[in-house]
Amino acid sequence: MSALQFIVHGGHRLSGTIRPAGNKNAALPIVAATLLTDHPVTLTNVPRIRDVEALVELLRSVGAAAEWAGRNELHVQARTIDASRLDPALCARIRASILLAAPLLVRAGAVTLPPPGGDVIGRRRLDTHFHVLRELGAEFTLSDQYELRARGLTGADVFLDEPSVTATENALMAAAAARGTTVLRNAASEPHVQDLARFLVALGARIDGIGTNTITIEGGRPLGGTSYEIGPDHIEVGSFIGMAAVTNSEIRIERAGVEHLRSTLMGFERLGIVCRVEGADLVVPADQPRVIQSDLGGHVPKLEDQPWPAFPADLMSIAIVTATQCQGVILMHEKMFESRMFFVDKLVSMGARIVLCDPHRALVIGPSPLHPGSVDSPDIRAGMAMLLAALAAPGRSTIHNVQQIERGYERIDERLRALGARIERVEVGGA
């Protein structure tokens, strides 16, 4: 099997306009939720990335008709469902396969799921998923696979033991079909959770509290078909802010979903990167001072991720690379995943001055002139961070395993070339 690389000639300014793709983390649960209805559904602004393609194949494996009508338009109709045909090899490729638990349980009454795949960034517990589904009336058996059964789901008042995004999404899908009222407390409220909730409303569900941590679902209503546009990816927007900052470039990000960017913009302002909001667009100016803002009294500042609406965990890798090109010292605290910080050794090999304090904290001292290198893409976000480092480093860099980046960023090489990036996608090896 051939591998993919990016060959990047960095150290050049970029310029122009780029539009973020549809939100990957909204597209995945929304595509899964199309299984809840036997009516036709049309989704637009769907990111054509590896994880979405794999999930579409999983829908087909259980009997749904799922066809691409255009580059980013997907038509799905699940007239009948056979959960016994679920492809375990495909499930093992992506973490999003866990999002099939609720819709297949609703439609088929039982489902057997293998452990989901995805990024290796630390333990990602599934306990909350099963706790919520059990509260709604499901039974489950755990062995080397996850076996769930339900004769029917009933609404309940449920407190999630952590504000898990995917567990909240499974809960929303199950509650929309359950008889009676469900109240989800300590629910996740990220933009992609909101997008799923609005899609379910478009199908006919009744949901109150969208965007808050307490969501009320009046379940059991008939679900029909709809056409729905997936919102912009705020993580991709944050990645483009970091890209403009490390290359000292002016970039306009069209239709950026600015209503969801407050915490992201505050985080980058702490690094000395200030953006302008112009209508629906976001502009990152060039030639910024890029000076890290110390805390009052001159103390070393900290940038930490927290559940929404605080700074997103998926932008921590991007923020770390950005900080290497800013003047000052900052402590980066990644609270969620105990392996996500380990990619910083690759930045150190390119000249970054970073002290990895422990699996969750790194001290970044900038600015550090980066030099080109040959590095891997360990996961989606760290892979994009390494691409940013390569764009900042004068000279020729090679990024391996770019399949990881392409799991989350659609046609990223083409889109960056349109801004003037010198990047080439090449295949190497092969069987």
C-alpha positions as CSV (number, residue, x, y, z in Angstrom):
1,M,0.0,0.0,0.0
2,S,1.4,3.4,-1.0
3,A,2.0,6.1,1.6
4,L,1.4,9.8,1.2
5,Q,3.8,12.7,1.9
6,F,3.7,16.5,1.7
7,I,6.8,18.1,0.4
8,V,6.7,21.7,1.7
9,H,9.0,24.6,0.8
10,G,8.5,26.9,3.7
11,G,9.5,30.4,4.7
12,H,7.2,32.2,2.3
13,R,4.3,34.5,3.0
14,L,0.8,33.6,1.9
15,S,-2.1,35.8,0.9
16,G,-5.7,35.5,-0.3
17,T,-9.0,34.2,0.8
18,I,-9.9,30.7,2.0
19,R,-13.3,29.3,3.1
20,P,-13.5,26.7,5.8
21,A,-14.9,23.3,5.0
22,G,-18.0,21.9,6.7
23,N,-17.4,21.0,10.3
24,K,-16.0,17.4,10.4
25,N,-17.2,16.9,13.9
26,A,-20.7,17.9,12.9
27,A,-20.8,16.0,9.7
28,L,-20.0,12.7,11.4
29,P,-22.9,12.6,13.9
30,I,-25.3,14.1,11.3
31,V,-24.4,11.5,8.7
32,A,-25.0,8.8,11.4
33,A,-28.3,10.4,12.4
34,T,-29.7,10.0,8.8
35,L,-30.3,6.4,9.9
36,L,-33.0,7.5,12.3
37,T,-35.5,8.1,9.5
38,D,-36.5,6.1,6.5
39,H,-37.2,9.3,4.5
40,P,-34.7,10.8,2.1
41,V,-32.1,13.3,3.5
42,T,-29.8,15.7,1.6
43,L,-26.8,17.1,3.3
44,T,-24.7,19.9,1.8
45,N,-21.3,21.4,2.8
46,V,-20.2,17.9,3.8
47,P,-16.4,17.8,4.1
48,R,-15.1,15.1,1.7
49,I,-12.5,13.7,4.1
50,R,-11.4,10.2,5.0
51,D,-13.4,9.8,8.2
52,V,-16.7,10.9,6.5
53,E,-16.0,8.6,3.5
54,A,-15.5,5.7,5.9
55,L,-18.7,6.5,7.8
56,V,-20.7,6.7,4.5
57,E,-19.3,3.2,3.7
58,L,-20.6,2.0,7.1
59,L,-24.1,3.3,6.3
60,R,-24.0,1.4,3.1
61,S,-22.9,-1.7,4.9
62,V,-26.1,-1.8,7.0
63,G,-28.3,-1.3,3.9
64,A,-28.7,2.5,3.6
65,A,-28.5,4.1,0.1
66,A,-25.9,6.8,0.4
67,E,-24.6,8.6,-2.7
68,W,-22.6,11.7,-3.4
69,A,-24.5,14.0,-5.7
70,G,-21.7,16.5,-5.9
71,R,-18.3,17.2,-4.3
72,N,-19.9,18.1,-1.0
73,E,-23.5,17.0,-1.3
74,L,-24.6,13.7,0.1
75,H,-28.0,11.9,-0.4
76,V,-29.0,9.3,2.1
77,Q,-32.1,7.1,2.5
78,A,-32.3,4.3,5.0
79,R,-35.5,2.5,4.1
80,T,-34.4,-0.7,5.9
81,I,-31.5,-1.4,8.2
82,D,-29.7,-4.6,8.9
83,A,-27.3,-4.0,11.8
84,S,-25.9,-7.5,11.5
85,R,-24.1,-6.4,8.3
86,L,-22.0,-3.7,10.1
87,D,-18.5,-3.9,8.8
88,P,-16.1,-4.4,11.8
89,A,-13.0,-3.5,9.8
90,L,-14.5,-0.1,8.9
91,C,-15.6,0.5,12.5
92,A,-12.0,-0.1,13.7
93,R,-10.7,2.6,11.3
94,I,-12.6,5.6,12.8
95,R,-13.7,6.7,16.2
96,A,-17.0,8.0,14.7
97,S,-18.3,4.4,14.4
98,I,-19.4,4.8,18.0
99,L,-22.0,7.3,16.7
100,L,-23.9,4.5,15.1
101,A,-24.8,3.0,18.5
102,A,-27.9,5.1,19.0
103,P,-29.4,5.2,15.5
104,L,-28.8,1.4,14.9
105,L,-30.3,0.7,18.3
106,V,-33.3,2.7,17.5
107,R,-33.9,1.2,14.0
108,A,-32.8,-2.4,14.6
109,G,-33.3,-2.9,18.3
110,A,-29.8,-4.4,18.7
111,V,-26.3,-3.6,17.5
112,T,-22.9,-5.1,18.0
113,L,-20.0,-2.6,17.7
114,P,-16.3,-3.3,17.8
115,P,-14.1,-0.9,19.7
116,P,-13.8,2.3,17.6
117,G,-10.6,3.5,16.1
118,G,-9.3,7.0,15.6
119,D,-6.4,9.1,16.8
120,V,-4.0,7.7,19.3
121,I,-4.0,10.8,21.7
122,G,-4.7,9.0,24.9
123,R,-7.6,7.1,26.5
124,R,-11.0,8.1,25.2
125,R,-13.5,6.5,27.6
126,L,-16.9,5.3,26.3
127,D,-18.5,4.8,29.7
128,T,-20.7,7.9,29.3
129,H,-22.2,6.6,26.1
130,F,-23.4,3.4,27.7
131,H,-24.5,5.1,30.9
132,V,-26.8,7.4,28.9
133,L,-28.2,4.7,26.7
134,R,-28.9,2.5,29.7
135,E,-30.7,5.4,31.4
136,L,-33.0,5.5,28.3
137,G,-33.7,1.8,28.5
138,A,-30.9,0.0,26.6
139,E,-29.1,-3.1,27.9
140,F,-25.5,-3.8,27.0
141,T,-22.9,-6.5,27.3
142,L,-19.2,-5.6,27.1
143,S,-16.6,-8.1,25.9
144,D,-14.2,-7.7,23.0
145,Q,-17.2,-6.0,21.3
146,Y,-20.1,-3.8,22.6
147,E,-23.5,-5.5,22.3
148,L,-26.5,-3.2,22.9
149,R,-30.2,-4.2,22.9
150,A,-33.4,-2.3,23.5
151,R,-37.1,-3.2,23.1
152,G,-37.9,0.4,23.2
153,L,-36.4,3.6,24.6
154,T,-38.1,5.8,27.2
155,G,-37.2,9.4,28.1
156,A,-35.4,10.1,31.3
157,D,-33.6,12.8,33.3
158,V,-29.9,12.0,32.7
159,F,-26.8,13.6,34.2
160,L,-23.7,12.9,32.1
161,D,-20.7,12.1,34.3
162,E,-18.6,14.2,31.9
163,P,-19.6,16.6,29.1
164,S,-18.5,14.2,26.4
165,V,-19.3,15.4,22.9
166,T,-19.9,12.1,21.2
167,A,-21.9,10.7,24.2
168,T,-24.1,13.8,24.1
169,E,-24.6,13.2,20.4
170,N,-25.5,9.6,20.9
171,A,-27.9,10.7,23.7
172,L,-29.5,13.3,21.4
173,M,-30.2,10.8,18.7
174,A,-31.5,8.2,21.1
175,A,-33.7,10.7,23.0
176,A,-35.2,12.0,19.7
177,A,-36.7,8.5,19.2
178,A,-37.4,7.7,22.8
179,R,-41.0,7.9,24.1
180,G,-41.5,10.9,26.4
181,T,-39.2,13.7,27.6
182,T,-35.5,13.4,28.1
183,V,-33.4,16.0,30.0
184,L,-29.6,15.9,29.4
185,R,-27.7,17.6,32.1
186,N,-23.9,18.4,32.0
187,A,-24.3,18.0,28.2
188,A,-21.6,19.1,25.8
189,S,-22.5,22.3,23.9
190,E,-19.9,22.6,21.2
191,P,-20.9,24.0,17.8
192,H,-21.0,20.5,16.3
193,V,-23.3,19.3,19.0
194,Q,-25.5,22.3,18.2
195,D,-25.4,21.5,14.5
196,L,-26.6,17.9,15.2
197,A,-29.4,19.2,17.4
198,R,-30.6,21.6,14.7
199,F,-30.5,18.8,12.1
200,L,-32.7,16.6,14.4
201,V,-35.1,19.5,14.7
202,A,-35.1,19.8,10.8
203,L,-36.1,16.1,10.8
204,G,-39.0,16.9,13.1
205,A,-37.6,16.5,16.6
206,R,-38.5,19.0,19.4
207,I,-35.3,20.1,21.3
208,D,-34.9,23.0,23.7
209,G,-31.7,24.4,25.2
210,I,-29.5,24.0,22.1
211,G,-26.1,25.6,22.9
212,T,-26.5,25.1,26.7
213,N,-25.5,22.4,29.1
214,T,-29.1,21.4,29.8
215,I,-30.9,20.1,26.8
216,T,-34.6,19.0,26.8
217,I,-35.9,16.6,24.1
218,E,-39.5,15.8,23.5
219,G,-39.1,12.3,22.0
220,G,-41.1,10.0,20.0
221,R,-42.2,12.5,17.3
222,P,-42.2,11.1,13.7
223,L,-39.0,12.0,11.9
224,G,-39.1,12.8,8.2
225,G,-36.7,13.9,5.5
226,T,-34.9,17.2,5.1
227,S,-32.2,19.2,3.3
228,Y,-29.6,20.5,5.7
229,E,-26.4,22.5,5.3
230,I,-23.6,21.7,7.7
231,G,-21.9,24.7,9.4
232,P,-18.3,25.8,9.0
233,D,-15.5,24.0,10.9
234,H,-14.3,26.3,13.7
235,I,-11.3,24.1,14.2
236,E,-10.3,24.6,10.6
237,V,-10.7,28.4,11.1
238,G,-8.4,28.3,14.1
239,S,-5.9,26.3,12.1
240,F,-5.9,29.0,9.4
241,I,-5.4,31.7,12.0
242,G,-2.3,29.9,13.2
243,M,-1.1,29.4,9.6
244,A,-1.4,33.2,8.9
245,A,0.4,33.9,12.2
246,V,3.4,31.6,11.7
247,T,3.9,32.8,8.1
248,N,3.3,36.4,8.9
249,S,0.6,36.6,6.3
250,E,-2.7,38.3,5.7
251,I,-5.5,35.8,5.2
252,R,-9.2,36.4,4.8
253,I,-11.3,33.5,6.1
254,E,-14.8,33.6,4.4
255,R,-18.0,32.7,6.2
256,A,-16.0,31.8,9.3
257,G,-18.8,31.2,11.7
258,V,-17.7,34.1,13.8
259,E,-20.4,33.5,16.4
260,H,-18.5,30.4,17.5
261,L,-15.0,32.0,17.6
262,R,-15.0,34.1,20.8
263,S,-12.8,31.7,22.9
264,T,-10.6,30.9,19.9
265,L,-9.9,34.6,19.3
266,M,-9.2,35.2,22.9
267,G,-6.7,32.4,23.0
268,F,-4.8,33.7,20.0
269,E,-4.9,37.3,21.4
270,R,-3.0,35.9,24.4
271,L,-0.3,34.9,21.9
272,G,-0.4,38.4,20.4
273,I,-2.4,37.5,17.3
274,V,-5.4,39.9,16.8
275,C,-8.0,39.3,14.1
276,R,-10.7,41.5,12.5
277,V,-14.3,40.5,12.1
278,E,-15.7,41.9,8.9
279,G,-19.3,40.8,8.5
280,A,-19.3,37.0,8.2
281,D,-15.6,36.9,7.4
282,L,-12.5,36.9,9.6
283,V,-9.3,38.7,8.6
284,V,-5.9,37.8,10.0
285,P,-3.6,40.8,9.4
286,A,0.1,40.4,8.5
287,D,3.0,42.1,10.3
288,Q,1.6,41.7,13.8
289,P,3.9,42.1,16.8
290,R,3.2,38.5,17.9
291,V,4.1,39.3,21.6
292,I,2.7,36.9,24.2
293,Q,0.6,38.8,26.7
294,S,1.9,38.3,30.3
295,D,-0.6,38.0,33.2
296,L,-1.0,40.9,35.5
297,G,2.2,41.5,37.4
298,G,4.3,40.1,34.6
299,H,3.6,36.5,35.5
300,V,3.9,33.7,32.9
301,P,0.6,33.3,31.2
302,K,-1.2,30.0,30.6
303,L,-3.4,28.9,27.7
304,E,-5.5,25.9,28.6
305,D,-8.3,24.0,26.9
306,Q,-11.6,23.4,28.6
307,P,-15.1,22.2,27.6
308,W,-17.0,24.5,25.3
309,P,-17.3,27.5,25.2
310,A,-13.7,27.7,26.4
311,F,-10.6,27.2,24.2
312,P,-11.0,24.0,22.2
313,A,-8.8,21.0,22.9
314,D,-8.5,20.4,19.1
315,L,-6.7,23.7,18.7
316,M,-4.0,23.1,21.3
317,S,-1.5,21.6,18.8
318,I,-2.0,24.6,16.5
319,A,-1.6,27.1,19.4
320,I,1.7,25.4,20.4
321,V,3.2,25.8,17.0
322,T,1.9,29.4,16.8
323,A,3.5,30.2,20.2
324,T,6.9,29.1,19.0
325,Q,6.8,32.1,16.6
326,C,5.7,34.6,19.2
327,Q,7.9,36.7,21.6
328,G,7.7,35.5,25.2
329,V,7.0,32.5,27.4
330,I,3.7,30.7,27.9
331,L,2.5,27.5,29.6
332,M,0.2,25.4,27.4
333,H,-2.1,23.1,29.4
334,E,-3.9,20.3,27.5
335,K,-6.2,18.8,30.0
336,M,-8.1,16.1,28.1
337,F,-5.7,13.7,26.4
338,E,-2.6,12.4,28.0
339,S,-0.8,11.6,24.7
340,R,-1.6,14.6,22.6
341,M,1.4,16.7,23.8
342,F,3.9,14.1,22.7
343,F,4.2,15.5,19.2
344,V,6.2,18.4,20.5
345,D,9.4,16.4,20.2
346,K,9.0,16.8,16.5
347,L,8.8,20.6,16.9
348,V,11.9,20.5,19.1
349,S,13.7,18.6,16.3
350,M,12.9,21.6,14.0
351,G,14.4,24.1,16.4
352,A,11.4,25.0,18.7
353,R,12.3,25.8,22.3
354,I,9.7,23.7,24.3
355,V,9.9,22.0,27.7
356,L,7.5,19.2,28.0
357,C,6.7,19.3,31.7
358,D,4.4,16.3,31.8
359,P,1.9,14.6,29.5
360,H,-0.5,17.6,29.8
361,R,1.7,20.7,30.0
362,A,4.4,22.3,27.8
363,L,6.4,25.5,28.3
364,V,7.0,27.3,25.0
365,I,9.7,29.9,24.7
366,G,9.6,32.0,21.6
367,P,10.3,33.1,19.0
368,S,12.3,30.1,17.7
369,P,13.6,30.2,14.2
370,L,12.4,26.8,12.8
371,H,14.5,24.8,10.3
372,P,13.1,22.3,7.9
373,G,12.9,18.6,8.7
374,S,11.4,15.2,8.0
375,V,8.5,14.5,10.4
376,D,5.4,12.3,10.9
377,S,1.7,13.2,11.3
378,P,0.8,11.4,14.6
379,D,-2.8,12.5,14.6
380,I,-5.1,14.9,12.7
381,R,-4.4,18.0,14.7
382,A,-0.8,17.4,15.4
383,G,-0.3,16.6,11.7
384,M,-1.8,20.0,10.7
385,A,0.4,21.6,13.4
386,M,3.5,20.0,11.7
387,L,2.3,21.4,8.4
388,L,2.2,24.9,9.9
389,A,5.7,24.4,11.2
390,A,6.9,23.4,7.8
391,L,5.3,26.4,6.2
392,A,7.1,28.6,8.7
393,A,10.5,26.9,8.3
394,P,12.6,28.2,5.4
395,G,13.6,25.3,3.2
396,R,12.3,21.9,2.2
397,S,10.4,19.8,4.7
398,T,8.8,16.4,4.3
399,I,5.7,15.4,6.2
400,H,5.0,11.7,6.3
401,N,1.7,9.9,7.0
402,V,-0.4,12.7,5.7
403,Q,-3.4,10.4,5.6
404,Q,-3.9,11.5,9.2
405,I,-4.2,15.1,8.2
406,E,-6.6,14.2,5.3
407,R,-8.9,12.5,7.8
408,G,-9.8,16.0,9.0
409,Y,-8.8,18.6,6.4
410,E,-10.3,18.4,2.9
411,R,-7.9,18.9,0.0
412,I,-5.7,20.9,2.3
413,D,-2.8,21.0,-0.2
414,E,-4.9,22.3,-3.0
415,R,-6.5,25.0,-0.9
416,L,-3.2,26.2,0.6
417,R,-1.6,26.3,-2.9
418,A,-4.3,28.8,-3.8
419,L,-2.9,31.0,-1.1
420,G,0.6,30.7,-2.4
421,A,1.9,27.8,-0.3
422,R,4.6,25.7,-2.0
423,I,3.3,22.3,-1.1
424,E,3.2,19.1,-3.1
425,R,1.3,15.8,-2.3
426,V,3.3,12.8,-3.4
427,E,2.8,9.0,-3.2
428,V,5.7,6.8,-2.1
429,G,6.2,3.1,-1.9
430,G,3.5,0.7,-2.7
431,A,2.9,-3.0,-2.8
